[in-house]
Amino acid sequence: MKKTKQHDEKFGTYGVSLGQKFVFNYMIMFSLLRGSPGKAIARRLWRLLSTSPNSNIYDFERWGIRFRLNLNSNYMENKIIFNRRTHDKEEVDIFISRMTDGEVFADVGANAGYWSLRLAKAFSKSKILAFEPNPVMLERLISNVNLNNFEKRIKALSYALSDSNGKATLTIEYDKKFGYNYGQGSINEKFISQNIVADDDFESSTSVETRLLTDCLQEQKIKKIDVMKVDIEGHEAAALMPYLRATSPEDLPHTILIEHVSAECWEENVIDYLLENGYKILYNKSINTVLGR
């Protein structure tokens, strides 16, 4: 897999022009551009009005957080700019309302760092473990952590959490119009066969290290996780079930988000297991379930 270059330049090197700020502040935030056609127009205007030295990379600040966003190869990074509605707003609000400063948050499937950065901004004393096995996205995650001086709050880990320690093949989605969507990769064979279209002309997979979450916590000298988000494209149950069974109930997270949209890929229904073991559903929508106890 070709590794994209993440730049070490200071924030603002890939600045947003006044015209782009107008597109964001008025045309997107005030819903002048609605739906998929509107977003397509917004993206075209954004590129036309660009003064960045790289038309795909932008330094953008939102929610008081600095992001270096690569817009040509990850849907999630596009959402930070082009979605008027805050991504996972209700879920993030629930986590912020239930967390206390100093608690440990595990971000499993961290992508470019959206969730980790939001909670690191809200809780300066908390420890965040951000798991991202895709080397391209790991580089972008670390870049965003560094731009915000969150190195002491967020620990980026390159492991793919699973039900055993070893190696696995991470396959990346390829869209003929969009190109690589580096934020959508999976080691789950059923998910890959059902959802990921690879590019036959280019390398779209890479070998990654798989680890048990319990082993990672021991290595990082973390006694317990207090809150957790798991979004790893159909591999949620494989990553969670060994940890849930090996951990004493008092040391399990009080709040867990699980992306359930690919539950048909699970060997065991992890949400049912949690409900049978003292958790209740706090929030549920088309793709995510938040559980608490």
C-alpha positions as CSV (number, residue, x, y, z in Angstrom):
1,M,0.0,0.0,0.0
2,K,1.3,3.4,-0.9
3,K,1.8,5.6,2.2
4,T,0.6,9.2,1.9
5,K,2.9,12.0,3.1
6,Q,1.8,13.8,6.1
7,H,3.6,17.1,6.5
8,D,5.4,18.4,9.6
9,E,4.9,22.0,8.7
10,K,3.4,24.4,11.2
11,F,-0.4,24.8,11.4
12,G,-1.5,27.3,8.7
13,T,0.9,26.1,6.0
14,Y,-2.1,24.6,4.2
15,G,-4.4,27.5,5.1
16,V,-8.1,28.1,4.2
17,S,-8.8,31.1,2.0
18,L,-11.4,33.8,2.7
19,G,-13.5,32.3,-0.1
20,Q,-13.4,28.9,1.5
21,K,-14.4,30.3,4.9
22,F,-17.4,31.9,3.1
23,V,-18.4,28.5,1.7
24,F,-18.1,26.9,5.1
25,N,-19.6,29.7,7.3
26,Y,-22.6,30.6,5.0
27,M,-23.3,28.1,2.3
28,I,-22.7,25.0,4.4
29,M,-23.5,26.0,8.0
30,F,-26.7,27.9,6.9
31,S,-27.8,25.0,4.7
32,L,-27.7,26.9,1.5
33,L,-26.1,23.8,0.0
34,R,-28.3,20.8,1.0
35,G,-28.0,17.1,0.4
36,S,-25.6,15.3,-1.8
37,P,-25.8,17.7,-4.8
38,G,-25.2,20.6,-2.5
39,K,-22.2,18.9,-0.9
40,A,-20.8,18.2,-4.4
41,I,-21.1,21.9,-5.3
42,A,-19.5,22.9,-2.0
43,R,-16.5,20.6,-2.7
44,R,-16.1,22.1,-6.2
45,L,-16.3,25.6,-4.9
46,W,-13.8,24.8,-2.1
47,R,-11.2,23.6,-4.6
48,L,-11.8,26.5,-6.9
49,L,-11.2,29.0,-4.1
50,S,-8.2,27.2,-2.7
51,T,-4.9,29.0,-2.0
52,S,-3.3,26.0,-0.3
53,P,0.0,24.8,-1.7
54,N,-1.7,21.4,-1.9
55,S,-5.3,21.4,-3.2
56,N,-6.1,18.2,-1.2
57,I,-4.7,19.2,2.2
58,Y,-6.1,21.9,4.5
59,D,-5.4,23.2,8.0
60,F,-8.9,23.6,9.5
61,E,-10.0,24.5,13.0
62,R,-13.4,23.4,14.3
63,W,-14.7,22.9,17.9
64,G,-11.5,24.6,19.0
65,I,-9.4,21.7,17.5
66,R,-6.8,21.9,14.8
67,F,-7.1,19.4,12.0
68,R,-4.8,18.8,9.0
69,L,-7.3,17.2,6.6
70,N,-6.6,15.2,3.5
71,L,-9.8,15.5,1.4
72,N,-9.1,13.2,-1.5
73,S,-8.8,9.9,0.3
74,N,-11.0,9.7,3.4
75,Y,-14.7,10.3,3.8
76,M,-14.4,11.1,7.5
77,E,-12.0,14.0,6.9
78,N,-14.4,15.4,4.4
79,K,-17.2,15.3,7.0
80,I,-15.3,17.6,9.3
81,I,-15.6,20.4,6.8
82,F,-18.6,19.6,4.6
83,N,-21.1,18.3,7.1
84,R,-23.2,21.1,8.6
85,R,-24.3,18.8,11.4
86,T,-21.6,17.7,13.8
87,H,-20.5,14.2,13.2
88,D,-21.8,11.7,15.9
89,K,-23.1,14.8,17.8
90,E,-25.4,12.9,20.1
91,E,-22.9,10.2,20.8
92,V,-20.1,12.7,21.6
93,D,-22.5,14.7,23.8
94,I,-23.3,11.5,25.8
95,F,-19.7,10.7,26.3
96,I,-18.9,14.2,27.5
97,S,-21.8,14.2,29.9
98,R,-20.8,10.8,31.4
99,M,-17.1,11.2,31.6
100,T,-15.1,12.8,34.4
101,D,-11.7,14.3,33.9
102,G,-8.9,11.8,34.4
103,E,-10.8,8.8,33.1
104,V,-9.4,6.5,30.4
105,F,-10.9,6.5,26.9
106,A,-10.2,3.8,24.3
107,D,-10.8,4.9,20.7
108,V,-10.8,1.7,18.7
109,G,-10.7,2.6,15.1
110,A,-9.4,6.1,15.6
111,N,-9.2,7.2,11.9
112,A,-7.8,10.7,11.7
113,G,-8.5,11.3,15.4
114,Y,-11.9,13.0,15.5
115,W,-13.2,11.2,18.6
116,S,-9.8,11.2,20.4
117,L,-9.3,14.9,19.8
118,R,-12.8,15.9,20.8
119,L,-12.5,14.1,24.2
120,A,-8.9,15.2,24.7
121,K,-10.1,18.8,24.2
122,A,-12.9,18.3,26.8
123,F,-10.8,16.4,29.4
124,S,-7.3,17.6,29.8
125,K,-6.4,15.1,32.5
126,S,-7.7,12.0,30.8
127,K,-5.6,9.3,29.1
128,I,-6.7,8.3,25.6
129,L,-5.6,5.1,23.8
130,A,-6.2,5.6,20.1
131,F,-5.9,2.4,18.1
132,E,-5.4,2.8,14.3
133,P,-3.6,0.0,12.4
134,N,-3.8,1.6,8.9
135,P,-0.3,3.2,8.5
136,V,-1.7,6.0,6.4
137,M,-4.4,7.0,8.9
138,L,-2.0,6.4,11.8
139,E,0.3,9.1,10.3
140,R,-2.6,11.5,10.0
141,L,-3.8,10.8,13.5
142,I,-0.3,11.5,14.9
143,S,-0.1,14.7,12.9
144,N,-3.4,15.9,14.3
145,V,-2.4,15.0,17.9
146,N,0.9,16.9,17.5
147,L,-0.9,20.0,16.0
148,N,-2.9,20.3,19.2
149,N,0.0,19.5,21.6
150,F,-2.0,16.5,22.8
151,E,1.0,14.1,22.9
152,K,0.6,13.7,26.7
153,R,-3.1,13.0,26.5
154,I,-3.4,10.7,23.4
155,K,-1.3,7.6,22.9
156,A,-1.5,6.4,19.3
157,L,-1.2,2.6,18.9
158,S,-0.8,0.8,15.6
159,Y,-2.5,-2.4,16.5
160,A,-5.6,-3.9,15.0
161,L,-7.5,-5.2,18.0
162,S,-8.8,-8.8,17.6
163,D,-9.3,-12.1,19.3
164,S,-5.7,-13.2,19.1
165,N,-2.2,-11.8,18.8
166,G,-0.6,-12.2,15.4
167,K,-0.9,-10.8,11.9
168,A,-3.8,-10.0,9.6
169,T,-4.4,-8.4,6.2
170,L,-6.0,-5.0,6.3
171,T,-7.9,-4.3,3.1
172,I,-8.8,-0.7,2.1
173,E,-11.9,0.4,0.2
174,Y,-11.4,1.8,-3.3
175,D,-14.0,3.9,-5.0
176,K,-13.6,4.6,-8.8
177,K,-14.7,8.2,-8.4
178,F,-13.3,9.0,-5.0
179,G,-10.2,6.8,-5.0
180,Y,-8.9,5.2,-1.8
181,N,-11.1,5.7,1.3
182,Y,-8.3,5.0,3.8
183,G,-10.7,5.5,6.7
184,Q,-12.6,2.4,5.6
185,G,-10.4,-0.6,6.1
186,S,-11.1,-4.0,7.7
187,I,-9.4,-7.3,8.7
188,N,-12.8,-9.0,8.9
189,E,-13.1,-11.3,5.9
190,K,-16.9,-11.4,5.8
191,F,-17.0,-7.6,5.9
192,I,-14.4,-7.3,3.2
193,S,-16.3,-9.7,0.9
194,Q,-19.6,-7.9,1.4
195,N,-18.6,-4.2,1.6
196,I,-15.1,-3.4,0.3
197,V,-14.3,-2.9,-3.4
198,A,-10.6,-3.2,-3.8
199,D,-8.6,-1.8,-6.7
200,D,-7.2,-4.5,-9.0
201,D,-4.6,-2.1,-10.5
202,F,-3.1,-0.9,-7.2
203,E,-2.1,-2.5,-4.0
204,S,-5.0,-2.0,-1.6
205,S,-4.0,-4.2,1.4
206,T,-1.3,-4.3,4.0
207,S,-0.2,-6.6,6.8
208,V,-1.0,-5.3,10.3
209,E,-0.3,-6.6,13.8
210,T,-3.3,-7.9,15.7
211,R,-3.4,-7.7,19.5
212,L,-5.7,-8.6,22.3
213,L,-7.0,-5.5,24.1
214,T,-6.1,-7.1,27.5
215,D,-2.5,-7.4,26.5
216,C,-2.4,-3.8,25.2
217,L,-3.7,-2.5,28.5
218,Q,-1.1,-4.5,30.4
219,E,1.7,-3.1,28.2
220,Q,0.4,0.4,28.7
221,K,0.0,-0.1,32.4
222,I,-3.7,0.8,32.2
223,K,-5.7,-0.9,35.0
224,K,-9.1,-0.2,33.4
225,I,-10.9,1.6,30.6
226,D,-13.7,3.9,31.6
227,V,-15.3,4.8,28.3
228,M,-14.8,3.2,24.9
229,K,-15.7,3.7,21.2
230,V,-15.4,0.7,18.8
231,D,-15.8,1.3,15.1
232,I,-13.7,-1.3,13.2
233,E,-15.8,-2.3,10.2
234,G,-17.3,-5.6,11.2
235,H,-14.6,-6.7,13.6
236,E,-16.2,-5.2,16.7
237,A,-17.2,-8.4,18.4
238,A,-13.9,-10.2,17.7
239,A,-12.0,-7.3,19.4
240,L,-14.4,-6.9,22.3
241,M,-15.5,-10.3,23.4
242,P,-12.2,-11.7,24.8
243,Y,-11.7,-8.4,26.7
244,L,-15.2,-8.5,28.1
245,R,-14.9,-12.1,29.3
246,A,-11.4,-11.6,30.8
247,T,-12.2,-8.4,32.7
248,S,-13.9,-8.3,36.1
249,P,-17.3,-6.5,36.0
250,E,-16.1,-3.6,38.1
251,D,-13.3,-2.8,35.7
252,L,-15.4,-2.7,32.6
253,P,-16.2,0.6,30.9
254,H,-19.3,2.5,32.2
255,T,-20.0,3.7,28.6
256,I,-19.4,1.9,25.3
257,L,-20.2,2.9,21.8
258,I,-20.3,0.1,19.2
259,E,-20.9,0.7,15.5
260,H,-23.5,-2.0,14.8
261,V,-24.1,-1.4,11.1
262,S,-22.1,-4.5,10.3
263,A,-23.4,-6.8,13.0
264,E,-24.1,-9.5,10.5
265,C,-20.3,-10.0,10.4
266,W,-20.1,-10.8,14.1
267,E,-19.6,-14.3,15.3
268,E,-21.4,-13.3,18.5
269,N,-23.7,-10.4,19.2
270,V,-21.7,-8.2,21.5
271,I,-24.6,-5.9,22.2
272,D,-26.8,-8.7,23.4
273,Y,-24.0,-9.9,25.6
274,L,-23.6,-6.5,27.2
275,L,-27.4,-6.2,27.7
276,E,-27.4,-9.6,29.5
277,N,-24.6,-8.4,31.7
278,G,-25.9,-5.2,33.3
279,Y,-25.7,-2.6,30.4
280,K,-28.6,-0.6,29.1
281,I,-29.0,1.2,25.7
282,L,-28.5,4.9,26.2
283,Y,-28.8,5.8,22.5
284,N,-29.3,4.0,19.3
285,K,-29.4,5.1,15.7
286,S,-28.9,3.6,12.2
287,I,-25.2,2.8,12.7
288,N,-24.2,3.2,16.4
289,T,-25.4,1.9,19.7
290,V,-24.3,3.6,23.0
291,L,-24.6,1.4,26.1
292,G,-24.0,2.4,29.7
293,R,-24.3,1.0,33.3
